[in-house]
Amino acid sequence: MTKLLFDPMKHPDWTPPQTAEKCRFVAENTQDLVGVVDMEGIVLYASPSHELVLGFPTSEFEGNSAFYFVHPNDLAYVKRQFDDMVTLESTFDFEWRCKKADGSWVYIETRGTPIFDENRKVVQCVYGSRDISERKKAEELLLRTEKLSIVGQMAAGVAHEFRNPLTSIKGFAQLLQQGNEKPEYIELILSEVGRLEAILWGFVTLAKPQTLKMQEVDAAVVLQQVVLLFSTQSILNNIEIIEEHDSEVPRIYCDENQIKQVFINILQNAVDAMPNGGIIKTQILCHDSEFIKFRFIDQGSGISSERIKSIGEPFYSSKEKGTGLGLMVSNKIVHEHGGSIHIESKVNEGTIVDVILPIYSSFLKRD
């Protein structure tokens, strides 16, 4: 509970101020960051709490650009949010990293609201922000835990995944040792080594914690690499994974490692829902001019309409040993990328999961 900085019970002669003074009184007696910026991002007012949370006196904010305090990797995103507020004339919410006086960075959650003049034109923005660093640490720990959980589930297939390439490499190496030299032997050995490297790279990047790294990536390649990780697991479970997508797929702007985790969560759920085998289809479809759709179709046991309402809530799972954290983490990752997840399911018929993400060209237009 927030400690009261002013207790009216101890001041019986105190009378409430007028409306403008009320707002200032609240702003100056809260630990949340409250401020006003103009259309250029220049700070017109910064509450005293800025100094408490960030270490800078309010004079360092007022009259200067708010964008100066934004982490370089978040700057383009923050500017897009600000521009959207002006264009759409609506409230906006986002998370970003803010500079502190000691040179460190703190995670901030901000809600901005446009202020209109008499002609209904946006002229200023009032914002309310708060330090969410502790919450972000908890979320990162959850994300890391979920990653390790997934890697653990897939570990049983690693030995099988490595066995076939190693057998091939050993056999061809013995043929070369006996003097049976053929160019295709070298090509096959190198091909199998490349396969092993791809598998190892996939597991290592999933297991280790990484900072957010947004970049332009090939959507089809990202999905193909995830399907590769499931190749042996699917064979062991008598499951065929079919990839269906056009030869030319739009590129996306994302944190590749996080999006791979989303796809792995979905495929793992599909495999778990098909103990008797079957077919899983992965598709890449154009959603509209700015978004691309990754569709996953399984022939599993499905989810009832009553239970599907709770899917994505922590510790709710349709699996016996599930935690329910996988889809919750996936939802958060996709939402932070400006996308969404949609699920359709019928009992004993299967489930369709759509992951909708912005394509790279849509980010270029907004920049």
N, C-alpha and C positions, 0 to 999 in steps of 0.2 A: 504494500500500500504506500502511495506517495505521501511523504511527510509534508504537512501544511507549513508553508513559509509565513502565513499570516493567519492568526486565529481570531476571528471576530468576537468570540466569547470573552477574550481578554481585553477587547477594546469596545466597550458598550457605547461610546460616543461616536463610533465610526459610522458613516453613512455611505451607501453605494454611490460611486461616481456616475457620470453620464455615460452614454453608450460608447463614444470614442475612447473615453478614459477607462471604461471597463475593459475594452479590448486590450489596451496598452497594459493595464494592471495584470491581466491574465498572462499576456506575452512575457512580461518582465518577472513573473513569479512562477514559471514553469521550467522544467528541465528539458522540455522539447524545444527544438530549434524553430522559431517562428520568424518569418521575414517577408519582404515584398521586393520584387524585382520588376524592372520595366521590360519592354519588348526587346531590348538589346542584351538583356541578362545582367544589367547593372543593378546592384543591390541598393535599394532605397532605404530599407530598414532591416536591421538584424537585432533580434532579441538578445539581452545580456547572457542568456544561456549558451550562446555561441562560444563565449570565452570559457565557460565552465566545461563544455564538452570538447571543444576543439583547441582551446588554448590561445586563440587569437582574440584580441580586444575587438569590440564591435566596429571600431574605427578602421580596422583592416578590411572589413567587409563592405561597409557603406561607402558608396561611390566607386567601388571596384566591380569587376566582372565576377559573377558567381561561378563562371566556367573555369576561372583560374584555379579554383580549389578542387576541381574534378580530376580524378585519376586519368592519365592519358589514354588508357585502354577503355575507359568508360565514356570518354568525351563525346564521341560520335553518337553513341546510344542516348546519352542525356540530351544532346541537342535535338535529336529526332523526337524524343518525348516532349520537349518544350515546343517544337514546331507543331507537333500534332495537337497540343493543347490549344494553340492559337488558331490552327486551321479548323479543328473540329469543335472549338469553343466548348470544351468539356474538361472535367477534372481528370487528372492523370496520376497514376501511382507507379513508382519504380524504385529499384534499389541501385545504389552506386557506392563508389569509394571516395571519401572526402579527405583532403589533406589536413593534418594536424600541425600545430606549431612546432612540435618536436621532430617533424619530418616523416612520421609514420602515417599510416592510412587507416581510416575507420569506416566500417560499413554503415551506410545511412539508408533509411527507408523514408521516402518523401512522397507527400501528396500535395500536388499543386492545383490551385483553383483560379481560373481566369477572372479578372475584374473588368467590367465593361463601362464604357462611358455612356452618355445620354443617347448616342447613336447606335448602341449595341455593338460597338467595336471594342475588341480586346485591347486594353491599354497597359495593364499591369497583371502581375500574377502574385498571389499570396501563397506561401508554402508553409507546411508544417512537416518537420523532419525529426527523426529520433535515431539514436545510436542502437544498431541491432547486431553489433559485433559478436556478442555472446550467443545470440540466436544463430548467426551464421556459422560459428564454430560447431554448434550442436548439429546443424544441418550437414556440414562437411563431414563430421564424424559418422553421421547416419549414412551418407553417401558412400563413404569409404567402407563401412561395415557391410553395406549391401553389395558393393563390388566384390569384397572378399567372400561373401556368401555365395555369390554366383560362380566365382572361380572355383570354390570348393565343390559345388554341385557338378561342375563340368570336369573336375580333375580326374574322375573315373575314366573319362574318354581319352585323356591325354596319352596314356600308355598305348592304347589302340591306335590313336592318331599318329604316333611316332613309329609304331611297329612296322607298318607297311613301307613307308619311305626308307627306313633303316635297312629293312630286308632287301629292298631293291638296290640300295647303295652298296651294301655288302656283297651282293651277288655280282654286280657289274664290276666292282673292284677286284673280285677274285678272278673274273674273266680277263681283266686287264693284266693282272699279275701273271696269268698263264700265257700271256702273249697274244691273246685274242683281242687285238686293238681295232675298234671300229669307232668312227666319229660319233655315231648315234649313242654309243655307250656314255661318252663324256656328256653329251647333251642331256641324256636321261638322268645322270647323276646330278648335274647342276640343277636340273628341274626339281628333283626331289629335295635337294638341299634348300632351294628357294622356298619350297613348300614348308619345310621345317622352320625356316626363318620366319615365315609369315605367321605360322601358328604361335611360335614363341613370342613374337612381337605383339600379337593380339593379347596374349595372356599377361605379359608384362605391363602393357599400357593400361590394362583394366585393373590390375592389382595395385599399382602404385598411385599415390595421391598426386594430382597435378593441378596447377593453377589454370584458371579459365583461359583458353586460347581460341579466340574466334578467328576463323579464316575461311577462305573460299575453298570448297572441296567438291569432289565428284560424287554426287549422290549415289550413283550406281555402284561405284567402287566401294564406298562405305558399307553398303548393304551386302555386297558380295563377300567382303572380308568377314562380316559377321556370320554369314551362311557357312563360310569355310570352317569357322570354329565349331559349328554344329554338325559337320559332315559325318564324323564317326559316331557321335551320339545319336544321330538320326538313324544311321544304319543299324546300330545296336538295338534300337527300339522299333525296327521295321517301319521307319517313316521316310518318305521321299519328300525332299524339299524342292519345289519347282519355282524357278525365277522367271517372271514375266514382266518385261518392260521394253520400251522402245530403245533403239540403238542410240538415239540422241536424247539424253535426259538433262534438264536444266541443272546447273550447279547450285549448291546451297551455301549459305554463310552460317557457320556453326562452330561449336567446340566438338571436334570430331570424336574425341574420346567419350564425351557425355552422350552424344547421339548414338554411338555404338552401344553404350550401356542400355539405353532405352530399347533398342532393337533386340538385344540379348535378353532383356527381361521379358519381352513379348514372346520371343521364340521359345524361351525356356518354359513359359506358361503353356504355350501350345503343345510342346513335347510332353509335358506333365499331364496334359488333358487327354492324351492319346495313348494309353497303356497298351492298346491292341494294335497300334500302328495306324497307318493311313497316309494322307497327303497333306502337306502344308504348302500353300502358295504364297509367294511374296511378289507383290506388284508395285511398280512405280507409275503413278498416274498424274496427269496434269489436273490440278484442282481448279485453278483459274489463272489469270495472267500474272498473279503475284505469289501463288502458293503451289506447292507440290505435295502429292499424297503418297505415303508409303502404306500399302495395305497388306495385312497378314491374315490369311484365311486358313483355319484349321478344321478338322473333322472330329473334334473332340467331344467331350460330354456336354459342353455348353453350360450356360449359367441362366438360372431362372430370372424373370423380370424383377422379382422381389429382391433377390440377392445382388443383382447387378447395380442396384441403387447404392449399395454400400461399398462397391468395388472402388479401391483407391483410398479408402480410409485406413489409417495405421492400425495394424494388428487385426484387421479383418481380412480373411483369406478364404478362398474356396478350396484350398489345398489343406490336407490334414496337418502337415508340418510347416505350412506357410506362415509368414509374419504379416503379410499384407503391405509390407514396406516397398516392395518392388514397383508396383504401379503408382504408389504415392510419390516415390522419388522420380519416376518417369514423367508423371504429370507435371511436377515442378520443373524438371529440366526443359521439357517441351514448352511450357508456359514462358519460361525465362528466355527462350529463343523466339518468342513471338508467335508460337504455334498452338496446336490443341490436339487432344486425343479423343477419339470417339469409338465406342464399343457397341456392337450389335451381337446378340447371341440368342440361340434357341437350344433348349435342352435336348440332348441326344442328336443334335444336328451339327453343332459347331459354333465357332465364334469368328467374328470379323473385327479386327482392330485397325483403325485408321490413324496414322500419325501425320498431321498436316503441318508443314514447315514452310517458311518463306523462302523463295528462290533468291539467288544472289543478286540478280538484276533489280529486284524490288528494293534492296538496300541501296543500290547505286542511285536509283531515282530519288530516294528520300534524302540522300546526302547531297 
